[in-house]
Amino acid sequence: MDMAGSESGDGMKNSKLQVGESETKKLINKIPRQVTELCEKKPATNKRTARINMIIDLVYQLKEEESEEDDKLESMKKLEEEQKKLESMMKLQEEQKKLESMMKLGEEKKLEEEKKLEEDTKLESMKKLEEEEKKLESVKKLEEEKKLESMKKLEEEDTKLESMKKLEEEETKLEEEKKLKSMKKLEEEKEFEEMLKRVHVDIRNSIIRDFCFCYDAKLTYDRDSTDFCNPVEMLRLKGYAQMAIDVFNKRQHIQYNVDEIDIATTRIVDDGFIVFLLFTAMADAVHQFNNVDFFRADIHGGTQLTEVTYVDYSFLYDCM
């Protein structure tokens, strides 16, 4: 800003000097012309000519002085320009020095920054190394703890396995004992079933004997025998059992359906015949307490009418 102000002030001064010089030159140049005009208008005299010559001499002197002044001014201008150049050169040198100093300062700062960066990187690397060492130590501790836990778990598992083995042995012993008990029970049940079968056969034989001999009847059907397989006789006997169960169903609220004929005997009488039946029947779904119930029925048949004279549960037959 100072340099620009000084240069603008010098420019203003130079312009003013140039304007004054041009005006003086004009006046000096007018003087000879005016003198010549006066000489032409008025007659010449010695005094006048002498004065005119003096004036002309003065004018030429003034021109010479003016030319000298012009030379001086030009020299001054040159000097001023050289001074300006020198000043500008000095300023440039100062600026270069400043720039050099700035560059030096910048380089020094860069070096300092680089040193700081190196130190920071070293510190960071040291911190990272310390952290990694800590991590490694923690990892080692964790591994040791895991190993200890695994060892404890293995010991616990060993103890558990031993206890499991003991339990398995005890369970196997208990299972064997249970198996033995169950085998004994099965054998006892089989023996009991065989005994029941024998008793059942004995009871059936006694019932058949009672029906045949006591009532003077003839055995017409036996479920456990293969000698009785007449389908017409089977249909007739099932029809009699259905008649008997229909009579029974009318007496109470539980409804039964004929399941199977067990034993049938027939006795011939004067007015027809009497059929003695032992059969099983199943109760309906609402009143079905047992799978089957045993019934005994007497059917009296003749030439005109066949009727049920007796039907009820066979409690004696239930004992089988």
KOLBA-148421 format. One line per field, with one value per atom (N, C-alpha, C): atom name; chain; z, x, y; residue number from 1. Coordinates in steps of 0.001 Angstrom, whole numbers, plus 500000, padded with zeros to 6 digits. Last residue first. Example, Ala and Ser with C-alpha at 12.3 -4.5 7.8 and 13.67 -1.06 7.14 Angstrom:
atom <- [N CA C N CA C]
mol <- [A A A A A A]
z <- [507080 507140 507870 507800 507800 507800]
x <- [512850 513670 512900 513190 512300 513200]
y <- [497750 498940 500030 494310 495500 496700]
seq <- [2 2 2 1 1 1]
//
This chain:
atom <- [N CA C N CA C N CA C N CA C N CA C N CA C N CA C N CA C N CA C N CA C N CA C N CA C N CA C N CA C N CA C N CA C N CA C N CA C N CA C N CA C N CA C N CA C N CA C N CA C N CA C N CA C N CA C N CA C N CA C N CA C N CA C N CA C N CA C N CA C N CA C N CA C N CA C N CA C N CA C N CA C N CA C N CA C N CA C N CA C N CA C N CA C N CA C N CA C N CA C N CA C N CA C N CA C N CA C N CA C N CA C N CA C N CA C N CA C N CA C N CA C N CA C N CA C N CA C N CA C N CA C N CA C N CA C N CA C N CA C N CA C N CA C N CA C N CA C N CA C N CA C N CA C N CA C N CA C N CA C N CA C N CA C N CA C N CA C N CA C N CA C N CA C N CA C N CA C N CA C N CA C N CA C N CA C N CA C N CA C N CA C N CA C N CA C N CA C N CA C N CA C N CA C N CA C N CA C N CA C N CA C N CA C N CA C N CA C N CA C N CA C N CA C N CA C N CA C N CA C N CA C N CA C N CA C N CA C N CA C N CA C N CA C N CA C N CA C N CA C N CA C N CA C N CA C N CA C N CA C N CA C N CA C N CA C N CA C N CA C N CA C N CA C N CA C N CA C N CA C N CA C N CA C N CA C N CA C N CA C N CA C N CA C N CA C N CA C N CA C N CA C N CA C N CA C N CA C N CA C N CA C N CA C N CA C N CA C N CA C N CA C N CA C N CA C N CA C N CA C N CA C N CA C N CA C N CA C N CA C N CA C N CA C N CA C N CA C N CA C N CA C N CA C N CA C N CA C N CA C N CA C N CA C N CA C N CA C N CA C N CA C N CA C N CA C N CA C N CA C N CA C N CA C N CA C N CA C N CA C N CA C N CA C N CA C N CA C N CA C N CA C N CA C N CA C N CA C N CA C N CA C N CA C N CA C N CA C N CA C N CA C N CA C N CA C N CA C N CA C N CA C N CA C N CA C N CA C N CA C N CA C N CA C N CA C N CA C N CA C N CA C N CA C N CA C N CA C N CA C N CA C N CA C N CA C N CA C N CA C N CA C N CA C N CA C N CA C N CA C N CA C N CA C N CA C N CA C N CA C N CA C N CA C N CA C N CA C N CA C N CA C N CA C N CA C N CA C N CA C N CA C N CA C N CA C N CA C N CA C N CA C N CA C N CA C N CA C N CA C N CA C N CA C N CA C N CA C N CA C N CA C N CA C N CA C N CA C N CA C N CA C N CA C N CA C N CA C N CA C N CA C N CA C N CA C N CA C N CA C N CA C N CA C N CA C N CA C N CA C N CA C N CA C N CA C N CA C N CA C N CA C N CA C N CA C N CA C N CA C N CA C N CA C N CA C N CA C N CA C N CA C N CA C N CA C N CA C N CA C N CA C N CA C N CA C N CA C N CA C N CA C N CA C N CA C N CA C N CA C N CA C]
mol <- [A A A A A A A A A A A A A A A A A A A A A A A A A A A A A A A A A A A A A A A A A A A A A A A A A A A A A A A A A A A A A A A A A A A A A A A A A A A A A A A A A A A A A A A A A A A A A A A A A A A A A A A A A A A A A A A A A A A A A A A A A A A A A A A A A A A A A A A A A A A A A A A A A A A A A A A A A A A A A A A A A A A A A A A A A A A A A A A A A A A A A A A A A A A A A A A A A A A A A A A A A A A A A A A A A A A A A A A A A A A A A A A A A A A A A A A A A A A A A A A A A A A A A A A A A A A A A A A A A A A A A A A A A A A A A A A A A A A A A A A A A A A A A A A A A A A A A A A A A A A A A A A A A A A A A A A A A A A A A A A A A A A A A A A A A A A A A A A A A A A A A A A A A A A A A A A A A A A A A A A A A A A A A A A A A A A A A A A A A A A A A A A A A A A A A A A A A A A A A A A A A A A A A A A A A A A A A A A A A A A A A A A A A A A A A A A A A A A A A A A A A A A A A A A A A A A A A A A A A A A A A A A A A A A A A A A A A A A A A A A A A A A A A A A A A A A A A A A A A A A A A A A A A A A A A A A A A A A A A A A A A A A A A A A A A A A A A A A A A A A A A A A A A A A A A A A A A A A A A A A A A A A A A A A A A A A A A A A A A A A A A A A A A A A A A A A A A A A A A A A A A A A A A A A A A A A A A A A A A A A A A A A A A A A A A A A A A A A A A A A A A A A A A A A A A A A A A A A A A A A A A A A A A A A A A A A A A A A A A A A A A A A A A A A A A A A A A A A A A A A A A A A A A A A A A A A A A A A A A A A A A A A A A A A A A A A A A A A A A A A A A A A A A A A A A A A A A A A A A A A A A A A A A A A A A A A A A A A A A A A A A A A A A A A A A A A A A A A A A A A A A A A A A A A A A A A A A A A A A A A A A A A A A A A A A A A A A A A A A A A A A A A A A A A A A A A A A A A A A A A A A A A A A A A A A A A A A A A A A A A A A A A A A A A A A A A A A A A A A A A A A A A A A A A A A A A A A A A A A A A A A A A A A A A A A A A A A A A A A A A A A A A A A A A A A A A A A A A A A A A A]
z <- [535501 534650 534161 536746 537560 536725 534920 535109 535912 535323 534160 534216 537470 537596 536451 536373 537372 537596 533673 534105 535066 533645 533696 534203 531926 532955 532834 531053 530567 531683 530238 531242 530518 528144 529489 530588 525187 526142 527513 522727 523665 524600 519919 520539 521418 518907 519507 520074 517612 517356 517808 518264 516899 516595 520288 519980 518556 522598 521276 521052 524940 524803 523452 526009 524977 524787 528482 528158 527160 528970 528518 528229 530388 530263 529912 529520 529765 529643 530230 529955 530374 528546 529697 529257 527543 527284 528616 528588 527164 526796 530822 530543 529045 530406 531496 531291 528315 528201 529287 527883 529137 529133 525380 526526 527838 523549 523849 525074 524852 523909 524394 525734 526009 524982 524191 524466 524701 525285 524637 525089 524983 525406 524613 526245 525176 525788 526582 527241 526129 526496 525836 526862 525907 526985 526359 524496 524188 525368 524355 525168 524838 522285 522704 523575 522402 521531 522004 524197 523336 522456 525470 524835 523830 524574 525512 524742 524229 523592 524686 524584 525256 524572 523687 523317 523993 524347 524473 524169 523670 523442 523566 524464 524603 524335 523097 523744 523799 520583 521264 521832 520823 520413 521235 521000 520509 519971 520850 520933 520304 522703 521388 521497 525099 524732 523309 527003 525806 525391 530103 529342 528179 531417 530481 529684 531501 532105 531008 530056 531510 532154 527426 527793 529299 527343 527149 527539 527580 528672 528553 525108 526320 527481 523534 523352 524573 524343 524719 524513 523258 524704 525102 520521 521178 522687 520204 519956 520602 520705 521609 521434 518515 519856 520849 516436 516492 517862 517028 517166 517191 516410 517797 518018 513637 514508 515950 512761 512546 513474 513490 514078 513931 511847 513297 513995 509432 509644 511134 509633 509589 509825 511780 510863 510810 513360 512374 511340 515797 515558 514635 516265 515770 515371 517450 515984 515388 520432 519733 518232 521690 521738 521014 521420 520742 520650 520735 521676 520927 520407 519959 521098 521397 519976 519468 523622 523255 521747 524959 524014 523645 528304 527026 526212 530963 529947 528547 532857 532109 531014 533826 534749 534026 531525 532367 533293 530148 529416 530317 532056 531082 530459 533423 534137 533170 531375 532005 532746 530858 529796 530398 533333 532870 531801 533402 534429 533999 531227 531192 532214 532170 530962 530903 534402 534615 533411 533117 534095 534300 531586 530921 531863 533655 532681 531964 534865 535638 534687 532768 533250 534023 532610 531465 531893 535110 534797 533610 534769 535803 535533 532797 532519 533526 534267 533095 532737 536202 536635 535470 534587 535385 535818 533603 532697 533443 535993 535252 534273 536668 537579 536857 534449 534687 535598 534896 533675 533834 537336 537255 536025 536550 537551 537492 534779 534291 535272 536571 535515 534938 538139 538765 537722 536166 536869 537514 535476 534485 535145 537898 537387 536361 538004 539050 538592 535733 535797 536861 536566 535406 535398 538726 538969 537813 537309 538361 538618 535686 535077 536099 537664 536830 536165 538679 539567 538764 536340 536939 537859 536025 535004 535565 538343 538167 537138 537768 538952 538824 535456 535392 536586 536585 535583 535446 538237 538858 537895 536217 537234 537894 534872 534186 535184 536876 536375 535675 537105 538265 537839 534524 534979 536161 534616 533695 534087 536509 536807 535909 535058 536329 536694 532918 532681 533963 534286 533602 533342 535139 536130 535513 532649 533535 534591 531771 531031 531895 533660 533602 532879 532981 534317 534337 530369 530621 531991 530884 530118 530342 532263 532956 532241 530191 531409 532179 528426 528037 529254 529946 529558 529168 530096 531322 531013 527382 528095 529379 526991 526252 526953 528647 528953 528252 527299 528687 529060 524865 524910 526325 525753 525161 525209 526597 527572 527053 524140 525218 526278 522841 522341 523411 524399 524354 523870 523824 525202 525243 521072 521560 522989 521137 520505 520982 522399 523048 522475 520474 521813 522540 518385 518223 519576 519557 519211 519050 519775 520978 520708 517066 517988 519254 516185 515658 516564 517639 517873 517384 516528 517959 518274 513901 514203 515662 514338 513789 514075 515279 516152 515671 512977 514217 515171 511281 510987 512224 512610 512495 512194 512296 513637 513604 509510 510219 511623 509133 508586 509300 510402 510949 510448 508707 510118 510755 506380 506440 507876 507206 506815 506869 507672 508793 508474 505066 506119 507316 503853 503441 504509 505207 505359 504967 504295 505732 505996 501595 502031 503508 501761 501279 501706 502727 503542 503129 500567 501877 502779 498641 498495 499828 499722 499635 499474 499470 500805 500795 496679 497492 498902 496058 495627 496441 497183 497718 497327 495567 497002 497631 493141 493307 494776 493712 493434 493601 494080 495194 494977 491514 492648 493850 490116 489833 490990 491295 491433 491183 490437 491865 492122 487720 488248 489741 487704 487254 487772 488660 489425 489025 486589 487941 488813 484539 484470 485841 485525 485310 485273 485491 486773 486663 482784 483643 485004 482097 481598 482446 483406 483782 483326 482054 483492 483932 479556 479769 481235 480182 479704 479902 480895 481933 481507 478406 479511 480616 477119 476682 477752 478579 478631 478198 477892 479300 479426 475213 475612 477053 475449 474815 475208 476663 477389 476797 474618 475890 476702 472815 472523 473771 474210 473895 473614 474286 475548 475308 471576 472288 473593 471229 470541 471225 472775 473144 472499 471383 472772 473188 469064 469059 470465 469974 469420 469422 470707 471736 471231 468217 469277 470350 466998 466512 467562 468490 468468 468011 467942 469325 469330 465201 465787 467190 463884 464367 465004 461481 462353 462682 461694 461056 462036 462444 462748 462057 461390 461537 461701 461404 460141 460238 464092 463157 461822 465109 465483 464523 464023 463649 463972 465324 463867 463389 467922 467621 466128 467726 468046 467698 467164 466176 466428 469460 468185 467131 471400 471493 470170 471074 470608 470532 472319 470865 470287 474931 474342 472826 475258 475410 474746 474860 473972 474029 476993 475616 474632 479068 478906 477506 478628 478570 478379 478975 477663 477532 481664 480631 479270 482947 483038 481951 482252 481824 481850 483509 482056 481537 486183 485591 484084 486455 486632 486007 486062 485121 485219 488273 486912 485899 490394 490282 488871 489890 489867 489691 490215 488905 488788 492939 491961 490594 493961 494224 493235 493054 492569 492799 494455 492999 492439 497086 496668 495157 497040 497345 496861 496488 495534 495766 498794 497471 496464 500752 500780 499438 500000 500000 500000]
x <- [432482 433493 434443 430581 431705 432810 428591 429569 430774 426999 427875 428921 425598 426424 427422 424213 425256 426165 422933 423388 424548 420016 421463 421831 417125 417776 419293 414049 415271 415821 411457 412430 413601 409713 409184 410143 408862 409985 409377 407074 407220 408407 405249 406575 406796 402273 402927 404292 401318 400666 401511 402927 402396 401805 405596 404567 404094 408238 407658 406645 409733 408751 408077 412923 411945 411062 414806 414027 412953 418157 416760 416166 420752 420129 418664 423665 422222 421846 426365 425891 424417 427696 427018 426453 430731 429571 428972 432209 432209 430963 430434 431319 431264 428864 429835 430871 427103 428024 429090 425085 425073 426062 425635 425372 425530 425907 427078 426879 424147 424359 425485 425653 424816 425098 425621 426361 425380 425369 424797 425580 425585 426155 425480 423738 424293 424845 422116 423129 423797 418820 419903 420822 416685 417438 418696 413572 415001 415600 411068 411651 413142 408194 409597 409987 405021 406024 407438 403342 402764 403804 405064 403817 403283 408576 407460 406187 412022 410741 409693 414546 413776 412411 417792 416370 415728 420354 419813 418310 423254 421807 421431 425724 425227 423711 426245 427278 426848 425909 425298 426418 426576 427001 426230 425053 426425 426729 422170 422732 424106 422062 422020 422726 420157 421190 420951 419577 419240 420439 418288 419497 419098 415834 416200 417459 413684 414573 415087 411951 411821 412668 412593 411357 411225 414879 415026 413762 413791 414592 414699 412544 411726 412477 414846 413806 412899 416161 416747 415759 414423 414637 415187 414600 413310 413492 417339 416852 415486 417366 418106 417639 415854 415335 416041 417640 416298 415671 419761 419953 418609 418558 418943 419158 418187 417037 417363 420852 419890 418681 421836 422419 421463 420372 420178 420717 421499 420052 419745 424206 423840 422360 425694 424555 424096 427798 428074 426966 429017 427773 428056 431454 430427 429147 433359 433288 432211 432744 432819 432671 432264 433640 433816 429507 430434 431836 427106 428189 429239 423733 424817 425801 422090 421919 422987 421728 422636 422529 418523 419563 420409 417230 417326 418496 416401 416157 416163 417170 415966 415625 419395 418360 417061 420887 420411 419283 421356 421014 420346 421915 420842 420374 424043 422801 421642 425892 425406 424094 426338 425790 425189 427424 426181 425519 429710 428676 427343 431075 430671 429574 431438 430655 430144 433077 431752 430859 435312 434581 433170 436085 435692 434864 436701 435663 435150 438797 437560 436401 440595 440190 438872 440785 440297 439804 441833 440504 439904 444327 443425 441989 445282 445091 444144 445351 444491 444239 447238 445884 444902 449442 448960 447517 449610 449374 448821 450109 448883 448550 452579 451450 450129 454001 453873 452688 453728 453201 453008 455051 453629 452998 457600 456905 455408 458076 458064 457327 457999 456979 456896 460208 458893 457790 462161 461947 460562 461842 461615 461339 462553 461192 460855 465210 464295 462844 466074 466153 465207 465595 464886 464911 467362 465932 465113 469753 469379 467880 469600 469617 469239 469684 468489 468427 472239 471093 469813 473639 473757 472572 472846 472507 472591 473956 472509 472066 476641 476057 474543 476798 477079 476459 476236 475337 475530 478457 477137 476118 480383 480438 479076 479501 479526 479566 479872 478527 478461 482630 481809 480380 483213 483664 482825 482079 481529 481948 483765 482345 481692 486153 486037 484569 485409 485763 485657 485011 483882 484164 487614 486559 485361 488806 489247 488188 487445 487290 487721 488358 486929 486695 491068 490660 489178 490833 491412 490991 489761 488986 489513 491905 490624 489768 493779 494042 492749 492460 492744 493014 492434 491174 491382 495180 494417 493105 495709 496339 495582 494191 493867 494469 495564 494165 493738 498014 497946 496531 497165 497743 497700 496323 495360 495880 498757 497682 496649 500050 500585 499522 498402 498475 499027 498966 497604 497600 501687 501261 499863 501482 502214 501805 500030 499454 500139 501913 500620 499972 503924 504198 502899 502535 502998 503308 502147 500995 501392 504805 503981 502786 505478 506198 505380 503703 503591 504308 504704 503338 503156 507245 507105 505715 506510 507292 507159 505152 504440 505178 507270 506124 505351 508827 509347 508213 507082 507478 508028 506968 505758 506090 509629 509080 507831 509685 510561 510054 507791 507571 508420 509099 507835 507531 511281 511496 510218 509921 510676 510932 508840 507956 508667 511180 510277 509345 512116 512903 512020 510048 510325 511106 510370 509123 509328 512868 512688 511417 512225 513202 513058 510390 509955 510908 512101 510957 510464 513813 514335 513201 512000 512656 513211 511384 510337 510923 513868 513282 512195 514073 515041 514506 511919 511903 512868 512870 511648 511558 515074 515262 514039 513755 514687 514922 512320 511572 512459 514497 513581 512797 515568 516358 515463 513441 513865 514655 513426 512254 512621 515929 515658 514471 515421 516427 516240 513475 513122 514112 515008 513842 513442 516844 517299 516143 515147 515890 516361 514270 513309 514012 516665 515985 514981 517071 518032 517423 514887 514997 515967 515555 514328 514378 517878 517924 516716 516787 517781 517869 515164 514560 515522 517059 516132 515466 518189 518996 518123 516013 516517 517387 515801 514688 515145 518118 517914 516818 517510 518653 518517 515293 515160 516292 516462 515428 515236 518088 518674 517685 516169 517020 517711 515083 514228 515064 517249 516709 515868 517476 518563 518068 515075 515284 516393 515537 514429 514652 517616 517818 516743 516308 517399 517686 514575 514048 515129 516321 515478 514958 517358 518239 517444 515106 515756 516678 514695 513691 514313 516859 516558 515616 516583 517761 517497 513446 514380 515532 510990 512115 512948 507437 508757 509864 505162 505759 507114 504507 503482 504103 506826 506135 505131 507420 508371 507705 505277 505450 506393 505796 504569 504682 508135 508158 506931 507114 508128 508185 505415 504839 505836 507308 506267 505660 508806 509429 508400 506666 507383 508051 505679 504860 505686 507596 507455 506627 507074 508372 508299 504510 504722 506030 505019 504103 504343 506709 507198 506299 504971 506112 506681 503243 502724 503861 504917 504275 503753 505625 506648 506027 503181 503830 504860 502776 501797 502424 504983 504861 503890 504339 505536 505456 502022 501938 503140 503088 502078 501959 504823 505376 504385 502939 503928 504465 501514 500804 501783 503565 502925 502195 504117 505152 504549 501693 502089 503123 501807 500714 501044 504064 504096 503005 503116 504263 504324 501005 500747 501866 502356 501351 501064 503927 504548 503575 502004 502890 503511 500823 500000 500854]
y <- [381762 381194 382274 383240 382784 382171 383539 384636 384181 381375 381341 382472 382289 381098 381021 384397 384675 383472 385327 384040 384262 387408 387256 385884 385900 386739 386577 384474 385130 386007 382201 382663 383324 381805 381554 382021 383111 383098 382938 381101 382218 381979 380290 380138 381361 378596 379759 379367 376235 377519 378716 374105 374178 375537 375532 374552 374732 376227 376275 375170 378173 377094 377252 378892 379200 377965 380367 379173 379584 381681 381827 380443 383613 382280 382502 385591 385425 383942 387731 386376 386250 390610 390013 388654 392310 391422 390991 394508 394155 393339 396750 395627 395329 399013 399005 397902 400773 399652 399756 402595 401839 400683 403742 404623 403875 401645 402483 403342 398667 399771 400678 395460 396634 397722 392255 393498 394641 388837 390028 391260 385255 386554 387665 382402 383252 384548 379365 380219 381032 378003 378752 379411 375337 375994 376644 374912 375157 375909 372527 373609 373685 371710 371536 372752 370269 370901 370616 369119 370140 370826 367231 366794 367822 367890 367762 367412 367597 367342 367131 369972 368901 368794 371016 370940 369726 373411 372054 372105 375335 375172 373691 377743 376374 376383 380297 379495 378014 382698 381550 380697 386214 384868 383820 388732 388663 387261 390737 389385 389380 393750 393097 391750 395676 394713 394215 398587 397830 396973 399444 399114 398216 399637 400712 400393 396628 397641 398580 394972 395013 396114 394941 395610 395779 393375 394826 395579 390778 391338 392860 390484 390434 391059 390625 391649 391682 388318 389606 390746 386322 386394 387766 386817 386911 387086 386287 387639 387847 383545 384441 385884 382647 382449 383398 383374 383965 383813 381717 383164 383895 379235 379527 381032 379511 379282 379649 379824 380917 380759 377279 378499 379677 375589 375505 376746 376372 376560 376530 375652 377069 377301 373388 373496 374953 372548 373608 373725 370815 371549 372728 369733 368817 369543 371219 371321 370419 373123 371832 372050 375449 374947 373610 375815 376737 376170 373497 373807 374628 372446 373357 373570 370440 370786 371767 367891 368988 369230 367249 366837 368061 366589 367323 366792 366179 365162 365777 367888 368258 367256 366504 366960 367265 365949 364871 365313 368357 367139 366094 370284 370518 369199 369031 369369 369542 368811 367596 367844 371486 370639 369369 372170 372802 371947 370577 370364 370981 371638 370223 369942 374200 373978 372526 373630 374237 374004 372527 371718 372254 374697 373444 372579 376467 376812 375546 375139 375333 375620 375298 373987 374064 378072 377304 375925 378574 379081 378331 377355 376835 377269 378987 377557 376912 381357 381239 379773 380664 380993 380867 380257 379147 379378 382875 381752 380542 384182 384480 383355 383056 382852 383094 383961 382521 382224 386679 386067 384564 386886 387222 386584 386137 385347 385591 388199 386823 385904 390330 390249 388832 389658 389719 389579 389803 388546 388504 392497 391450 390114 393642 393816 392741 392818 392377 392486 394126 392660 392106 396732 396196 394673 396867 397015 396446 396531 395574 395621 398747 397403 396337 400702 400570 399197 400252 400060 399862 400832 399512 399227 403487 402497 401074 404568 404579 403547 404112 403496 403411 405682 404249 403519 408143 407590 406080 408435 408338 407736 408502 407448 407262 410762 409474 408323 412668 412399 411036 412538 412168 411829 413407 412088 411610 415933 414933 413513 417081 416944 415891 416915 416212 415982 418544 417147 416326 420937 420300 418822 421393 421197 420478 421658 420591 420300 423907 422644 421458 425743 425413 424092 425729 425306 424913 426671 425353 424824 429181 428202 426788 430299 430118 429085 430253 429488 429219 431953 430566 429698 434294 433655 432195 434755 434519 433798 435132 434031 433685 437420 436193 434971 439200 438864 437578 439200 438735 438328 440249 438911 438329 442762 441840 440404 443789 443604 442603 443819 442991 442711 445651 444274 443330 447913 447369 445922 448207 447960 447340 448672 447506 447154 451053 449870 448594 452694 452437 451177 452614 452097 451766 453830 452447 451814 456339 455506 454035 457173 457012 456112 457188 456312 456055 459126 457756 456760 461299 460830 459393 461481 461190 460638 462047 460848 460454 464443 463291 461992 466001 465733 464511 465985 465400 465046 467288 465922 465219 469753 468943 467486 470540 470343 469459 470635 469710 469426 472632 471299 470260 474723 474246 472837 474941 474609 474055 475592 474346 473925 478043 476943 475610 479495 479224 478053 479472 478836 478483 480850 479489 478743 483275 482527 481064 483970 483742 482941 484179 483181 482860 486268 484959 483855 488246 487825 486432 488316 487943 487453 489135 487848 487350 491630 490621 489224 492811 492626 491544 492731 492006 491741 494370 492979 492134 496731 496119 494648 497091 496923 496227 497399 496300 496004 499702 498472 497236 501397 501150 499857 501267 500790 500467 502333 500976 500405 504850 503980 502525 505707 505545 504625 505683 504755 504532 507662 506320 505288 509790 509336 507912 509916 509593 509055 510586 509334 508898 513038 511956 510614 514384 514150 513002 514354 513656 513340 515892 514514 513697 518236 517513 516055 518891 518590 517773 519238 518172 517780 521392 520125 518969 523210 522732 521430 523483 522950 522397 524542 523241 522610 526889 525910 524539 528095 527705 526649 528399 527580 527114 530048 528731 527819 532264 531504 530104 533000 532548 531698 533657 532504 531984 535842 534697 533458 537531 536993 535732 538030 537356 536738 539321 538039 537252 541568 540632 539275 542649 542216 541201 543173 542218 541703 545101 543850 542796 547042 546395 545037 547679 547183 546448 548529 547314 546730 550805 549728 548435 552330 551913 550701 552637 551992 551493 551616 552605 551885 550678 550328 551545 551177 551402 551145 548492 549793 549935 545933 546964 548346 544415 544619 545752 544364 544954 545252 542923 544339 545033 540410 541118 542600 539802 539962 540706 539533 540588 540853 537340 538654 539788 535353 535645 537016 535371 535780 536123 534522 535809 536172 531952 533079 534388 530376 530254 531411 531066 531405 531363 529975 531423 531850 527226 527943 529454 526730 526574 527317 527137 528076 527994 524890 526258 527284 522685 522898 524322 523016 523127 523360 522513 523853 524042 519758 520784 522176 518594 518507 519556 519087 519670 519682 517471 518928 519633 514868 515381 516898 514691 514662 515214 514628 515701 515785 512220 513503 514663 510358 510489 511811 510569 510947 511156 509526 510945 511412 506856 507714 509185 505929 505957 506844 506116 506940 507038 504253 505675 506559 501820 502305 503760 501614 501718 502264 501324 502485 502697 498796 500000 501249]
seq <- [320 320 320 319 319 319 318 318 318 317 317 317 316 316 316 315 315 315 314 314 314 313 313 313 312 312 312 311 311 311 310 310 310 309 309 309 308 308 308 307 307 307 306 306 306 305 305 305 304 304 304 303 303 303 302 302 302 301 301 301 300 300 300 299 299 299 298 298 298 297 297 297 296 296 296 295 295 295 294 294 294 293 293 293 292 292 292 291 291 291 290 290 290 289 289 289 288 288 288 287 287 287 286 286 286 285 285 285 284 284 284 283 283 283 282 282 282 281 281 281 280 280 280 279 279 279 278 278 278 277 277 277 276 276 276 275 275 275 274 274 274 273 273 273 272 272 272 271 271 271 270 270 270 269 269 269 268 268 268 267 267 267 266 266 266 265 265 265 264 264 264 263 263 263 262 262 262 261 261 261 260 260 260 259 259 259 258 258 258 257 257 257 256 256 256 255 255 255 254 254 254 253 253 253 252 252 252 251 251 251 250 250 250 249 249 249 248 248 248 247 247 247 246 246 246 245 245 245 244 244 244 243 243 243 242 242 242 241 241 241 240 240 240 239 239 239 238 238 238 237 237 237 236 236 236 235 235 235 234 234 234 233 233 233 232 232 232 231 231 231 230 230 230 229 229 229 228 228 228 227 227 227 226 226 226 225 225 225 224 224 224 223 223 223 222 222 222 221 221 221 220 220 220 219 219 219 218 218 218 217 217 217 216 216 216 215 215 215 214 214 214 213 213 213 212 212 212 211 211 211 210 210 210 209 209 209 208 208 208 207 207 207 206 206 206 205 205 205 204 204 204 203 203 203 202 202 202 201 201 201 200 200 200 199 199 199 198 198 198 197 197 197 196 196 196 195 195 195 194 194 194 193 193 193 192 192 192 191 191 191 190 190 190 189 189 189 188 188 188 187 187 187 186 186 186 185 185 185 184 184 184 183 183 183 182 182 182 181 181 181 180 180 180 179 179 179 178 178 178 177 177 177 176 176 176 175 175 175 174 174 174 173 173 173 172 172 172 171 171 171 170 170 170 169 169 169 168 168 168 167 167 167 166 166 166 165 165 165 164 164 164 163 163 163 162 162 162 161 161 161 160 160 160 159 159 159 158 158 158 157 157 157 156 156 156 155 155 155 154 154 154 153 153 153 152 152 152 151 151 151 150 150 150 149 149 149 148 148 148 147 147 147 146 146 146 145 145 145 144 144 144 143 143 143 142 142 142 141 141 141 140 140 140 139 139 139 138 138 138 137 137 137 136 136 136 135 135 135 134 134 134 133 133 133 132 132 132 131 131 131 130 130 130 129 129 129 128 128 128 127 127 127 126 126 126 125 125 125 124 124 124 123 123 123 122 122 122 121 121 121 120 120 120 119 119 119 118 118 118 117 117 117 116 116 116 115 115 115 114 114 114 113 113 113 112 112 112 111 111 111 110 110 110 109 109 109 108 108 108 107 107 107 106 106 106 105 105 105 104 104 104 103 103 103 102 102 102 101 101 101 100 100 100 99 99 99 98 98 98 97 97 97 96 96 96 95 95 95 94 94 94 93 93 93 92 92 92 91 91 91 90 90 90 89 89 89 88 88 88 87 87 87 86 86 86 85 85 85 84 84 84 83 83 83 82 82 82 81 81 81 80 80 80 79 79 79 78 78 78 77 77 77 76 76 76 75 75 75 74 74 74 73 73 73 72 72 72 71 71 71 70 70 70 69 69 69 68 68 68 67 67 67 66 66 66 65 65 65 64 64 64 63 63 63 62 62 62 61 61 61 60 60 60 59 59 59 58 58 58 57 57 57 56 56 56 55 55 55 54 54 54 53 53 53 52 52 52 51 51 51 50 50 50 49 49 49 48 48 48 47 47 47 46 46 46 45 45 45 44 44 44 43 43 43 42 42 42 41 41 41 40 40 40 39 39 39 38 38 38 37 37 37 36 36 36 35 35 35 34 34 34 33 33 33 32 32 32 31 31 31 30 30 30 29 29 29 28 28 28 27 27 27 26 26 26 25 25 25 24 24 24 23 23 23 22 22 22 21 21 21 20 20 20 19 19 19 18 18 18 17 17 17 16 16 16 15 15 15 14 14 14 13 13 13 12 12 12 11 11 11 10 10 10 9 9 9 8 8 8 7 7 7 6 6 6 5 5 5 4 4 4 3 3 3 2 2 2 1 1 1]
//
